Amino acid sequence: MEKIFTVVEVPEEKKVNIRTYYLTGEADIWWNTVKDKLVWPEFTWSKFLEELRAKFYPIVVQRQKEKEFMQLKVNGNMTMMQYASKFTELSRFVLELLSSKRLKMRRFKQGSAVYIQNELAGQPILTYQELYERATEVEQVKIELRALNLINQKRKGFEQGTLSKSVNQKKPSPTPPKSHPAGSTEPYAKCRRTHHTTPECRVGTNKCMWCGQRCSKTLGLTLPKGPSTKACSRTGVCNEQEGSCHL
């Protein structure tokens, strides 16, 4: 009913007659009992609501609703439409706090989200309905910007992933070490000799030039007497001498 009165701009002195016309059941019986005892025109719309609440809402319930109204704020996933609906529902319990249009608009703005308060600050808003519409417009713009930002983030992540994949595909594979075929006439870089019997030059590797086994000195074996003798698993003597390459 409050919404109807607001939309059609019903004069204050006519609200009681219009509202009581639609009373039914116990409320209608109560009104028919008390209406002749009331003093007119001092019995205003605000006074009518007070009497109605006192009859059908216990004082404990009223105090609870007043507290709920004072703590009402937009939080979590609450939309402006949900907030406005709750604000209107609880307003009837705190009419003395919303005695003027200005106070009602101020309280509504205080309970809205901070970003909405910031956007509406300084704007010349004259009515509660205009305030509500402006607030929902600001909310809708934020929702659209958030969705657009999410799309851009996904697109950016996709482009970065595609670029990284492309770079990895173009990255050259490591070139395996070049080996010389046995008997090659191309000189080796280590010894500058040709006609090796193995694909690799074994100078400085502690391997036998013939069998490729590690030198017995490295393996900790007992060697024949002689300062430069190293055992070979095939010939019994090592074919590697420091500074030379045996073919």
C-alpha positions in Angstrom: 0.0 0.0 0.0 2.9 2.4 0.8 4.2 1.9 -2.8 0.8 2.8 -4.2 0.6 5.9 -2.1 4.0 6.9 -3.2 3.4 6.3 -6.9 0.1 8.0 -7.2 1.1 10.7 -4.7 -1.9 10.3 -2.4 -2.4 13.3 0.0 -1.6 12.6 3.6 -5.1 13.3 4.8 -6.7 10.7 2.5 -4.4 7.8 3.2 -6.3 6.6 6.3 -9.6 6.3 4.6 -8.2 4.6 1.6 -6.2 2.1 3.7 -9.0 1.2 6.0 -11.3 0.5 3.1 -9.1 -2.5 2.3 -8.9 -3.9 5.8 -10.3 -7.5 6.2 -10.8 -10.0 9.0 -9.7 -9.1 12.5 -8.1 -5.9 11.3 -11.5 -4.7 9.9 -13.2 -5.6 13.1 -10.6 -3.7 15.2 -11.1 -0.6 13.0 -14.8 -0.6 13.2 -14.4 -0.7 17.0 -12.0 2.2 17.4 -12.7 4.5 14.6 -15.5 6.4 16.4 -13.3 6.9 19.4 -10.6 8.7 17.4 -10.1 12.4 17.1 -10.2 13.8 13.6 -8.4 15.3 11.8 -5.5 14.9 14.3 -5.6 11.1 13.6 -3.1 11.2 10.8 -1.6 8.4 8.7 1.4 8.1 11.0 -0.9 7.8 14.0 -3.0 5.1 12.3 0.1 3.0 11.6 1.2 3.3 15.2 -2.1 2.1 16.4 -2.2 -0.7 13.9 1.3 -1.9 14.9 0.5 -1.7 18.6 -2.5 -3.9 18.1 -1.1 -6.6 15.8 2.7 -6.4 16.5 3.9 -7.0 20.0 6.4 -4.5 21.3 9.2 -7.1 21.2 8.6 -7.7 17.5 8.6 -3.9 16.9 11.9 -3.4 18.6 13.4 -6.3 16.7 12.2 -4.9 13.4 13.6 -1.4 14.3 17.0 -3.0 15.1 16.9 -4.9 11.8 16.2 -1.7 9.9 19.0 0.2 11.5 21.5 -2.6 10.6 20.1 -3.0 7.1 22.9 -2.7 4.5 23.8 -4.1 1.1 26.1 -7.0 1.6 27.2 -10.2 0.0 25.2 -10.9 -3.2 22.3 -8.7 -2.2 21.1 -6.6 -5.2 19.7 -3.1 -5.0 16.2 -4.5 -5.8 16.4 -6.8 -2.8 17.7 -4.1 -0.6 15.0 -1.7 -1.6 12.3 -4.3 -1.0 13.7 -5.0 2.5 14.0 -1.3 3.2 10.3 -0.7 2.3 9.2 -3.7 4.4 11.0 -2.5 7.6 10.2 1.2 7.1 6.8 0.9 8.6 8.3 0.0 11.9 10.4 3.2 12.1 8.2 5.9 10.8 9.5 8.4 13.3 13.0 7.9 11.9 11.7 8.5 8.3 9.4 11.4 9.1 10.5 13.3 6.0 11.5 12.5 2.4 15.0 13.8 3.0 15.6 11.5 6.0 14.2 8.5 4.1 16.5 9.1 1.1 19.5 9.7 3.4 19.0 6.4 5.2 18.5 4.5 2.0 21.7 5.9 0.6 23.6 5.1 3.8 22.6 1.4 3.5 23.6 1.1 -0.2 27.0 -0.2 -1.3 30.0 2.2 -0.9 30.7 2.4 -4.7 27.0 3.5 -5.2 27.3 6.1 -2.5 30.4 7.4 -4.2 28.8 7.6 -7.6 25.7 9.4 -6.3 27.6 11.8 -4.1 26.8 15.4 -5.2 24.1 14.5 -7.7 20.9 16.5 -7.5 18.4 13.8 -6.6 15.0 15.0 -5.5 12.8 12.0 -4.9 13.2 8.5 -3.3 12.1 6.9 -6.6 14.8 8.8 -8.5 17.4 7.7 -5.9 16.4 4.1 -6.3 16.6 4.2 -10.1 20.0 5.9 -10.1 21.4 3.4 -7.7 20.2 0.4 -9.8 21.8 2.0 -12.9 25.1 2.3 -11.1 24.8 -1.3 -10.0 24.1 -2.5 -13.5 27.1 -0.7 -15.0 29.4 -2.3 -12.4 28.0 -5.8 -13.3 28.6 -5.2 -17.0 32.1 -3.9 -16.4 32.9 -6.9 -14.2 31.7 -9.3 -16.9 33.7 -7.5 -19.6 36.8 -7.6 -17.4 36.4 -11.3 -16.9 36.2 -11.9 -20.6 39.3 -9.8 -21.2 41.2 -11.8 -18.6 40.3 -15.1 -20.2 41.2 -13.7 -23.6 44.6 -12.5 -22.4 45.3 -15.8 -20.7 44.4 -17.7 -23.9 46.6 -15.4 -26.0 49.6 -15.9 -23.6 49.1 -19.6 -23.7 49.0 -19.7 -27.5 52.1 -17.5 -27.7 54.0 -19.7 -25.3 53.0 -22.8 -27.2 54.2 -21.2 -30.4 57.5 -20.2 -29.0 58.1 -23.8 -27.7 57.3 -25.2 -31.0 59.8 -22.9 -32.8 62.5 -23.6 -30.2 65.3 -25.6 -32.0 66.1 -29.0 -30.8 69.6 -29.5 -29.3 72.1 -30.7 -31.9 73.7 -34.0 -30.9 77.5 -34.0 -30.6 79.2 -34.6 -33.9 81.0 -37.9 -34.2 83.5 -39.1 -36.7 83.0 -42.4 -38.4 85.8 -44.9 -37.8 88.5 -44.6 -40.4 87.6 -41.0 -41.3 90.3 -38.9 -42.9 89.0 -35.7 -41.2 91.4 -34.7 -38.3 90.1 -34.8 -34.7 90.1 -31.6 -32.7 91.9 -33.1 -29.7 94.8 -34.8 -31.4 94.7 -33.5 -34.9 95.2 -37.0 -36.2 93.2 -39.0 -38.7 92.4 -42.7 -39.4 91.0 -43.4 -35.9 89.7 -46.9 -35.4 86.8 -45.6 -33.2 84.2 -42.9 -33.7 85.6 -40.9 -30.8 89.0 -39.7 -29.9 89.9 -41.1 -26.5 92.8 -38.8 -25.6 92.5 -37.5 -22.0 89.5 -39.8 -21.2 91.4 -42.4 -19.3 90.1 -45.0 -21.7 92.2 -47.5 -23.7 92.6 -46.6 -27.3 91.9 -50.2 -28.4 89.3 -51.7 -26.0 87.7 -48.5 -24.6 87.9 -49.7 -21.0 88.8 -47.4 -18.2 92.4 -47.3 -17.2 93.3 -49.8 -14.5 94.9 -46.9 -12.5 91.4 -45.3 -12.3 89.9 -48.7 -11.4 92.4 -49.2 -8.6 94.0 -52.3 -10.1 97.6 -53.5 -9.5 99.7 -52.4 -12.5 102.9 -54.0 -13.8 106.0 -52.2 -12.8 106.9 -49.1 -14.8 106.0 -45.4 -14.5 103.9 -45.2 -17.7 102.4 -48.7 -17.9 98.6 -49.0 -17.8 96.9 -52.3 -18.2 94.6 -53.1 -21.2 91.9 -55.7 -20.9 92.8 -56.9 -24.4 96.6 -56.5 -24.8 97.6 -56.4 -21.1 99.3 -53.0 -21.6 97.6 -49.6 -21.9 97.8 -47.9 -25.3 97.2 -44.5 -23.9 100.2 -42.3 -23.2 99.8 -38.8 -21.9 99.8 -36.3 -24.7 99.6 -38.8 -27.5 96.8 -40.6 -29.4 97.2 -44.2 -30.6 95.3 -45.3 -33.6 
